[in-house]
Amino acid sequence: MDTKKPHKHRQNENIIENRELSIVEALLPVLILVGMLAYNVFVFGDDALSGSNQFILLLGGAAAAIVGFLNKVSYKQMMAEVAENIKSTTGALLILLMVGALSGTWMVSGVIPTMIYYGLQILNPTIFLAACVIICAIISIATGSSWTTSATVGIALIGIGEALGVSLGMTAGAVLSGAYFGDKLSPLSDTTNLAPAMAGGELFDHIKYMTITTIPTIVVTLVVFIILGFTINTNGTADTASILASIENSFTISGWLFLVPLVVIFLIVKKAPPLLALLIGTLLGGVFAVIFQPGVVATIGGAETLNFESGYKGILNAITIKTSIASDNPALSDLFTAKGMQGMLGTIWLIVCAMVFGGIMDGIGALSRITKSLLGMAQTTFGLFASTVGSCLALNVTASDQYLAIVVPGKMFAKAYNDRGLAPENLSRTLEDSGTVTSVLIPWNTCGAYHSGVLGVSVFDYMFFAIFNWLSPIMTLIFAGLSIKIKQLVVSEGE
């Protein structure tokens, strides 16, 4: 799915074989974690992600470790799994830092304000949410990455939505719905390649078979956002005109600034390494900032006029720390603020702590035990699909990583689908419908933490509006329950 790549051990790992835990032992750390997180969010609200949730994840890992010690699992084995989990997120952590840097130079250079400026003139509140879905779907199909889509056009659309007076949660939900739709159907996506590899199918057979559930889901999503567009209350055209004037007063607006995001998108389409593409986008943003916004750069650099020292300091400040550009419109104060690499540290902290919990759960054999129990409930074809969905959702919650939510159920259920006479496309599609897309709905999952951090919107704020993401597993269960397009392992020549 995303711009981080699964390490080979994730695709070929062996499920840990300890003395098998009972289902109560396997679920106990999960129940403890969910209980602690629920109370923590109740006490801290949106501030829970500022640090307390991270510590709660470590406490959950400690609870899992106690279960492991009681079952003779060595500390060394648990730490080895934690190390592998954290190692698998290395690319994601570096990308997060680079996204922070890119957003900083894109703000200072006027790239994001220019996108917002023209976007306000093209998009209106009525069509805005549906347009977000379509724009992000196209970009995500082209790049194969919901992460890159969120970090580029997603950030700009959040700004446009805020300027239009559209709820940030609605805008983020529309952005993620389109991004994950495109991600699922793109042959460039790593999860789209990983799912059929785990199920034993072929990539393009998998993509073609996914359209059966994915197209109806995105159609429903678009209809809901179109209806929302006609019902939401916004600031109105007078406020939009005032905002346009304020943007012009703060930045030099030029169509040439679109060259920066176009270069980044071109590099990703050409399969350049995501880190390289983001680095080039960051550096180009810095160059364009000096050319088009010399006054802004000088101010951030602590000087009245631009020279080499103030330019250097201004660009480095934009890349690394929180920066704000003054505006005569109070409504734009948050819009003209970028957090830089520093703003990504909280998300990185959350991911590392989530990987500690997931690694210990994997090391003590709890993840495989939970999956096995779900498999045991699969007495019918629908039960098999439902167990797969439940397993993917459980792993997204407990392992905090979308790749484990594809790899572990993929390996555990492949034989069951084959024995039931079902083609591997049934399993690979279900893995994507429930493992890939729901990861963004879990605050402590790497995907939920990433998108929430990049878009600046709490998971709890966008969760309901990420319609495509929560509707996908429901749609796959509806098709399974009604036996619609359930592909058999052996089919006739005419089918």
C-alpha positions as CSV (number, residue, x, y, z in Angstrom):
1,M,0.0,0.0,0.0
2,D,2.3,2.7,1.3
3,T,5.7,4.0,0.6
4,K,7.3,1.9,3.3
5,K,8.4,-1.5,2.0
6,P,8.0,-4.8,3.9
7,H,11.3,-6.4,4.7
8,K,11.8,-9.9,3.4
9,H,11.4,-11.4,6.8
10,R,7.9,-10.1,6.9
11,Q,7.0,-12.0,3.8
12,N,8.7,-15.2,4.7
13,E,8.6,-15.2,8.5
14,N,7.7,-18.4,10.3
15,I,4.9,-18.1,12.9
16,I,6.5,-18.3,16.3
17,E,5.9,-21.8,17.8
18,N,6.0,-21.7,21.6
19,R,3.9,-23.7,24.0
20,E,0.5,-22.8,22.7
21,L,-1.3,-20.1,24.7
22,S,-4.9,-20.5,25.6
23,I,-7.2,-18.0,23.9
24,V,-7.7,-16.3,27.3
25,E,-3.9,-15.9,27.7
26,A,-3.6,-14.6,24.1
27,L,-6.4,-12.1,24.5
28,L,-5.6,-10.9,28.0
29,P,-2.9,-8.3,27.0
30,V,-5.2,-7.0,24.3
31,L,-8.1,-6.5,26.7
32,I,-5.7,-4.8,29.2
33,L,-4.4,-2.5,26.4
34,V,-7.8,-1.6,25.1
35,G,-9.1,-0.9,28.6
36,M,-6.1,1.3,29.4
37,L,-6.3,3.1,26.1
38,A,-10.0,3.7,26.5
39,Y,-9.6,5.3,29.9
40,N,-6.6,7.3,28.8
41,V,-8.5,8.8,25.9
42,F,-11.4,9.5,28.2
43,V,-9.0,11.4,30.6
44,F,-6.8,13.2,28.0
45,G,-9.1,13.5,25.0
46,D,-7.2,14.5,21.8
47,D,-4.1,15.1,23.9
48,A,-3.7,11.4,24.5
49,L,-1.5,11.1,21.4
50,S,0.9,13.7,22.9
51,G,2.6,11.0,24.9
52,S,0.3,9.2,27.3
53,N,-1.0,6.7,24.7
54,Q,2.6,5.9,23.8
55,F,3.3,4.9,27.4
56,I,0.1,2.9,27.6
57,L,1.3,0.9,24.6
58,L,4.5,0.1,26.5
59,L,2.4,-1.0,29.5
60,G,0.4,-3.2,27.2
61,G,3.7,-4.7,26.0
62,A,4.7,-5.3,29.6
63,A,1.4,-7.2,30.2
64,A,2.1,-9.3,27.2
65,A,5.7,-10.0,28.4
66,I,4.3,-11.2,31.8
67,V,2.1,-13.7,29.9
68,G,5.2,-14.7,28.0
69,F,7.4,-15.2,31.1
70,L,4.6,-17.3,32.7
71,N,4.7,-19.5,29.6
72,K,8.5,-19.9,29.5
73,V,9.1,-17.5,26.6
74,S,12.5,-16.0,26.9
75,Y,13.2,-12.2,27.2
76,K,15.7,-12.6,24.3
77,Q,13.0,-14.1,22.0
78,M,10.5,-11.3,22.8
79,M,13.1,-8.6,22.2
80,A,14.2,-10.2,19.0
81,E,10.7,-9.9,17.7
82,V,10.5,-6.3,18.9
83,A,13.7,-5.5,17.1
84,E,12.4,-7.0,13.8
85,N,9.1,-5.1,14.2
86,I,10.9,-1.8,14.7
87,K,13.3,-2.6,11.9
88,S,10.4,-3.1,9.5
89,T,9.2,0.4,10.2
90,T,12.6,2.1,9.4
91,G,11.5,3.3,6.0
92,A,8.2,4.6,7.4
93,L,10.0,6.6,10.1
94,L,12.4,8.2,7.7
95,I,9.6,9.0,5.3
96,L,7.7,10.7,8.2
97,L,10.7,12.9,8.9
98,M,11.0,13.8,5.3
99,V,7.3,14.5,5.0
100,G,7.7,17.0,7.9
101,A,10.6,18.6,6.1
102,L,8.7,18.8,2.8
103,S,5.6,20.3,4.3
104,G,7.8,23.0,5.9
105,T,9.4,24.1,2.6
106,W,6.2,23.7,0.7
107,M,4.5,26.2,3.1
108,V,7.4,28.7,3.1
109,S,7.8,28.6,-0.7
110,G,4.1,29.2,-1.2
111,V,3.4,25.9,-2.9
112,I,0.6,24.9,-0.4
113,P,-0.8,28.4,-0.2
114,T,-0.9,28.5,-4.1
115,M,-2.7,25.2,-4.2
116,I,-5.2,26.5,-1.7
117,Y,-5.5,29.8,-3.6
118,Y,-6.4,28.2,-6.9
119,G,-8.3,25.4,-5.2
120,L,-10.6,27.9,-3.6
121,Q,-11.5,29.4,-7.0
122,I,-12.1,26.0,-8.6
123,L,-13.7,24.0,-5.9
124,N,-16.8,25.0,-4.0
125,P,-18.2,23.4,-0.8
126,T,-20.9,21.5,-2.7
127,I,-18.6,19.4,-4.8
128,F,-15.5,19.7,-2.6
129,L,-15.7,16.4,-0.7
130,A,-16.5,14.3,-3.8
131,A,-13.7,16.0,-5.6
132,C,-11.3,15.2,-2.8
133,V,-12.1,11.5,-3.2
134,I,-11.6,11.5,-7.0
135,I,-8.4,13.6,-7.0
136,C,-6.8,11.4,-4.3
137,A,-7.9,8.2,-6.0
138,I,-6.2,9.3,-9.3
139,I,-3.0,10.3,-7.6
140,S,-2.9,7.1,-5.5
141,I,-3.5,4.9,-8.5
142,A,-0.6,6.7,-10.3
143,T,1.8,6.5,-7.4
144,G,0.7,3.3,-5.7
145,S,0.9,5.0,-2.3
146,S,-1.8,6.4,0.0
147,W,1.0,7.7,2.2
148,T,2.4,9.9,-0.6
149,T,-1.1,11.0,-1.6
150,S,-1.9,12.1,1.9
151,A,1.5,13.9,2.3
152,T,1.1,15.9,-0.9
153,V,-2.3,16.7,-2.3
154,G,-3.9,15.6,1.0
155,I,-2.2,18.4,2.9
156,A,-3.3,20.9,0.3
157,L,-6.9,19.6,0.3
158,I,-7.0,19.9,4.1
159,G,-6.0,23.5,3.8
160,I,-8.6,24.2,1.1
161,G,-11.3,22.5,3.1
162,E,-10.4,24.5,6.2
163,A,-10.6,27.7,4.1
164,L,-14.0,26.7,2.8
165,G,-15.3,26.0,6.3
166,V,-15.6,22.2,5.7
167,S,-15.0,20.0,8.7
168,L,-11.4,18.8,9.0
169,G,-12.7,15.3,9.8
170,M,-14.9,15.2,6.7
171,T,-12.0,16.4,4.5
172,A,-9.6,13.9,5.9
173,G,-12.1,11.1,5.5
174,A,-12.6,12.0,1.9
175,V,-8.9,12.2,1.3
176,L,-8.3,8.8,2.9
177,S,-11.2,7.2,1.1
178,G,-9.8,8.2,-2.3
179,A,-6.2,7.5,-1.4
180,Y,-7.0,3.9,-0.2
181,F,-9.2,3.2,-3.2
182,G,-6.4,4.1,-5.6
183,D,-3.9,2.3,-3.4
184,K,-5.8,-1.0,-3.5
185,L,-6.1,-1.0,-7.3
186,S,-2.6,0.2,-8.2
187,P,-0.1,-2.4,-9.4
188,L,2.6,-0.1,-7.9
189,S,1.3,-0.6,-4.4
190,D,3.3,-2.9,-2.1
191,T,0.2,-4.3,-0.2
192,T,-1.5,-4.9,-3.6
193,N,1.5,-7.1,-4.5
194,L,1.9,-8.6,-1.0
195,A,-1.7,-9.9,-0.7
196,P,-1.7,-12.2,-3.7
197,A,1.8,-13.3,-2.8
198,M,0.6,-14.5,0.6
199,A,-2.6,-16.1,-0.9
200,G,-0.8,-17.8,-3.7
201,G,-2.4,-15.8,-6.5
202,E,-1.4,-13.6,-9.4
203,L,-1.2,-9.8,-9.2
204,F,-3.5,-8.8,-12.0
205,D,-6.0,-11.5,-11.3
206,H,-6.1,-10.1,-7.8
207,I,-6.6,-6.5,-8.9
208,K,-9.4,-7.6,-11.4
209,Y,-11.1,-9.6,-8.7
210,M,-10.9,-6.8,-6.2
211,T,-13.0,-4.5,-8.4
212,I,-16.0,-6.7,-7.6
213,T,-16.2,-5.3,-4.1
214,T,-14.1,-2.1,-4.4
215,I,-16.2,-0.4,-7.2
216,P,-19.5,-0.7,-5.3
217,T,-17.8,0.6,-2.1
218,I,-16.3,3.7,-3.8
219,V,-19.7,4.4,-5.5
220,V,-21.5,4.4,-2.2
221,T,-18.7,6.5,-0.7
222,L,-19.0,9.1,-3.5
223,V,-22.8,9.2,-3.1
224,V,-22.6,9.8,0.6
225,F,-20.0,12.6,0.1
226,I,-22.1,14.2,-2.6
227,I,-25.1,14.2,-0.3
228,L,-23.0,15.7,2.5
229,G,-21.8,18.4,0.1
230,F,-25.4,19.6,-0.3
231,T,-26.1,19.6,3.5
232,I,-23.0,21.1,5.1
233,N,-22.9,24.7,6.3
234,T,-19.8,26.7,5.3
235,N,-18.4,30.2,5.7
236,G,-19.8,31.4,2.3
237,T,-18.3,33.2,-0.7
238,A,-17.6,36.5,1.2
239,D,-15.2,34.7,3.6
240,T,-13.6,32.9,0.7
241,A,-12.9,36.3,-1.1
242,S,-11.4,37.7,2.1
243,I,-9.2,34.6,2.4
244,L,-8.0,34.9,-1.2
245,A,-6.9,38.5,-0.6
246,S,-5.1,37.5,2.6
247,I,-3.2,34.8,0.9
248,E,-2.1,37.2,-1.8
249,N,-0.9,39.6,0.9
250,S,1.2,37.0,2.6
251,F,2.6,35.1,-0.4
252,T,3.6,35.7,-4.0
253,I,1.1,33.4,-5.9
254,S,2.4,31.9,-9.1
255,G,1.5,29.0,-11.3
256,W,5.3,28.2,-11.5
257,L,5.1,26.9,-8.0
258,F,3.1,23.9,-9.2
259,L,6.3,22.6,-10.8
260,V,7.5,21.4,-7.3
261,P,4.6,18.9,-6.6
262,L,4.5,17.9,-10.3
263,V,8.2,16.9,-10.1
264,V,7.6,14.8,-7.0
265,I,4.6,13.1,-8.5
266,F,6.6,12.4,-11.7
267,L,9.5,10.9,-9.7
268,I,7.1,8.6,-7.8
269,V,5.3,7.5,-11.0
270,K,8.7,6.7,-12.5
271,K,9.3,4.5,-9.4
272,A,12.0,6.6,-7.8
273,P,12.6,5.7,-4.2
274,P,10.0,7.6,-2.1
275,L,12.7,9.0,0.2
276,L,14.6,10.4,-2.8
277,A,11.4,11.9,-4.3
278,L,10.5,13.6,-1.0
279,L,14.0,14.8,-0.5
280,I,14.1,16.4,-4.0
281,G,10.6,17.9,-3.3
282,T,11.9,19.4,0.0
283,L,15.1,20.9,-1.7
284,L,13.1,22.2,-4.6
285,G,10.7,23.8,-2.1
286,G,13.6,25.5,-0.5
287,V,14.9,26.8,-3.8
288,F,11.5,28.1,-4.8
289,A,11.1,29.7,-1.4
290,V,14.2,31.8,-1.9
291,I,13.1,32.8,-5.4
292,F,9.4,33.5,-4.8
293,Q,9.1,34.3,-1.1
294,P,12.4,36.1,-0.1
295,G,10.7,38.2,2.5
296,V,9.0,35.2,4.2
297,V,12.3,33.3,4.3
298,A,14.1,36.3,5.7
299,T,11.5,36.7,8.5
300,I,11.7,33.0,9.5
301,G,15.5,33.4,9.5
302,G,15.2,36.2,12.0
303,A,16.2,39.0,9.6
304,E,14.6,41.9,7.8
305,T,16.3,41.3,4.4
306,L,17.3,38.1,2.7
307,N,21.0,37.3,2.6
308,F,22.9,34.0,2.5
309,E,22.8,33.5,6.3
310,S,19.2,34.5,6.8
311,G,18.2,32.4,3.8
312,Y,20.1,29.4,5.1
313,K,18.6,29.8,8.6
314,G,15.1,30.4,7.3
315,I,15.0,27.3,5.1
316,L,16.6,25.1,7.8
317,N,14.0,26.4,10.3
318,A,11.2,25.5,7.9
319,I,12.6,22.0,7.4
320,T,13.3,21.2,11.0
321,I,11.0,23.1,13.4
322,K,7.5,24.7,13.7
323,T,7.2,27.8,11.6
324,S,4.4,30.3,11.2
325,I,3.8,32.9,8.6
326,A,2.0,36.1,9.7
327,S,-1.4,36.9,8.1
328,D,-3.9,39.7,8.4
329,N,-6.6,37.1,8.6
330,P,-6.9,35.2,11.9
331,A,-8.6,32.3,10.1
332,L,-5.3,31.6,8.3
333,S,-3.0,31.4,11.4
334,D,-3.3,27.6,11.6
335,L,-3.3,27.2,7.9
336,F,0.0,29.1,7.5
337,T,1.8,27.0,10.2
338,A,4.1,24.1,9.3
339,K,5.6,21.7,12.0
340,G,8.6,20.5,10.1
341,M,10.5,17.4,11.1
342,Q,10.0,18.2,14.7
343,G,6.2,17.9,14.3
344,M,6.6,14.3,13.2
345,L,8.4,13.1,16.3
346,G,5.2,12.4,18.3
347,T,4.0,10.1,15.5
348,I,7.4,8.4,15.3
349,W,7.2,7.9,19.1
350,L,3.8,6.3,18.8
351,I,4.9,3.9,16.0
352,V,7.9,2.7,18.0
353,C,5.8,2.0,21.1
354,A,3.2,0.3,19.0
355,M,5.9,-1.9,17.5
356,V,7.1,-2.9,20.9
357,F,3.6,-4.1,21.8
358,G,3.1,-5.9,18.5
359,G,6.6,-7.5,18.7
360,I,6.0,-8.9,22.1
361,M,2.6,-10.2,21.2
362,D,4.2,-11.9,18.2
363,G,7.1,-13.2,20.2
364,I,4.9,-15.0,22.8
365,G,2.7,-16.6,20.1
366,A,-0.4,-14.6,21.0
367,L,-1.0,-13.3,17.5
368,S,-0.9,-16.8,15.9
369,R,-3.2,-18.1,18.7
370,I,-5.8,-15.5,18.1
371,T,-5.8,-16.2,14.4
372,K,-6.0,-19.9,15.0
373,S,-9.1,-19.4,17.1
374,L,-10.8,-17.4,14.4
375,L,-9.9,-20.1,11.9
376,G,-11.5,-22.7,14.1
377,M,-14.9,-20.8,13.8
378,A,-14.9,-21.1,10.0
379,Q,-17.3,-23.9,9.5
380,T,-18.9,-22.5,6.3
381,T,-17.7,-20.4,3.4
382,F,-19.1,-17.3,4.9
383,G,-17.5,-18.2,8.2
384,L,-14.2,-18.5,6.5
385,F,-14.5,-15.0,5.0
386,A,-15.7,-13.7,8.3
387,S,-12.8,-15.3,10.2
388,T,-10.4,-13.8,7.8
389,V,-11.9,-10.3,8.2
390,G,-11.9,-10.7,12.0
391,S,-8.3,-11.9,12.0
392,C,-7.1,-8.9,9.9
393,L,-9.0,-6.5,12.1
394,A,-7.6,-8.1,15.3
395,L,-4.0,-7.9,14.0
396,N,-4.4,-4.3,12.9
397,V,-5.5,-3.6,16.5
398,T,-3.0,-5.8,18.3
399,A,0.1,-5.9,16.0
400,S,-0.3,-2.2,15.0
401,D,1.0,-2.9,11.5
402,Q,-0.9,-3.5,8.2
403,Y,1.7,-5.8,6.8
404,L,1.3,-8.3,9.7
405,A,-2.5,-7.9,9.2
406,I,-1.9,-9.3,5.7
407,V,1.0,-11.7,6.2
408,V,-0.1,-13.6,9.2
409,P,-3.8,-14.3,8.2
410,G,-2.6,-14.9,4.6
411,K,-0.4,-17.7,5.7
412,M,-2.8,-19.1,8.3
413,F,-5.8,-19.1,6.0
414,A,-4.3,-20.1,2.6
415,K,-4.7,-23.8,3.1
416,A,-8.2,-23.5,4.4
417,Y,-9.3,-21.6,1.3
418,N,-7.6,-24.2,-0.9
419,D,-9.2,-27.1,1.0
420,R,-12.6,-25.4,0.6
421,G,-12.1,-25.3,-3.2
422,L,-11.8,-21.5,-3.3
423,A,-9.5,-19.6,-5.6
424,P,-6.7,-17.7,-3.9
425,E,-8.2,-14.4,-5.2
426,N,-10.9,-14.8,-2.6
427,L,-8.3,-14.7,0.2
428,S,-6.1,-11.9,-1.3
429,R,-9.2,-9.7,-1.9
430,T,-10.4,-10.2,1.7
431,L,-6.9,-9.5,3.0
432,E,-7.0,-6.1,1.2
433,D,-10.6,-5.3,2.0
434,S,-10.1,-5.8,5.7
435,G,-6.3,-5.7,6.4
436,T,-5.1,-2.8,4.2
437,V,-7.9,-0.3,4.4
438,T,-8.8,-0.6,8.1
439,S,-5.3,0.1,9.4
440,V,-5.9,3.8,9.1
441,L,-8.8,3.6,11.5
442,I,-6.6,2.5,14.5
443,P,-4.9,5.4,16.2
444,W,-1.9,3.4,17.4
445,N,-1.5,1.5,14.1
446,T,1.4,2.8,11.9
447,C,-1.0,3.9,9.2
448,G,-3.4,5.6,11.6
449,A,-0.6,7.4,13.4
450,Y,1.0,8.4,10.1
451,H,-2.1,9.9,8.4
452,S,-3.3,11.5,11.5
453,G,0.1,13.2,12.0
454,V,0.5,14.2,8.3
455,L,-3.0,15.6,7.9
456,G,-3.1,17.1,11.4
457,V,-6.5,15.5,12.1
458,S,-7.2,13.1,14.9
459,V,-8.2,9.5,13.9
460,F,-11.3,9.9,16.1
461,D,-12.3,13.0,14.1
462,Y,-12.0,11.4,10.6
463,M,-12.8,7.8,11.5
464,F,-16.6,8.0,10.7
465,F,-16.0,9.9,7.5
466,A,-13.4,7.5,6.1
467,I,-16.4,5.8,4.6
468,F,-14.5,3.7,2.0
469,N,-12.2,2.3,4.7
470,W,-14.8,1.0,7.2
471,L,-17.3,0.0,4.5
472,S,-14.8,-2.2,2.6
473,P,-14.9,-5.2,5.1
474,I,-18.6,-4.9,5.4
475,M,-19.0,-5.1,1.6
476,T,-16.8,-8.1,1.3
477,L,-18.9,-9.9,4.0
478,I,-22.1,-9.0,2.1
479,F,-20.8,-10.5,-1.1
480,A,-19.6,-13.6,0.8
481,G,-22.9,-13.9,2.6
482,L,-24.9,-13.7,-0.6
483,S,-22.4,-15.9,-2.5
484,I,-21.8,-13.2,-5.2
485,K,-18.8,-13.8,-7.4
486,I,-17.1,-16.3,-5.1
487,K,-14.5,-17.7,-7.5
488,Q,-13.9,-21.5,-7.3
489,L,-10.5,-23.0,-7.5
490,V,-11.4,-25.0,-10.6
491,V,-13.7,-23.3,-13.1
492,S,-15.2,-24.3,-16.5
493,E,-13.6,-23.0,-19.7
494,G,-16.7,-20.9,-20.4
495,E,-16.7,-19.0,-17.1
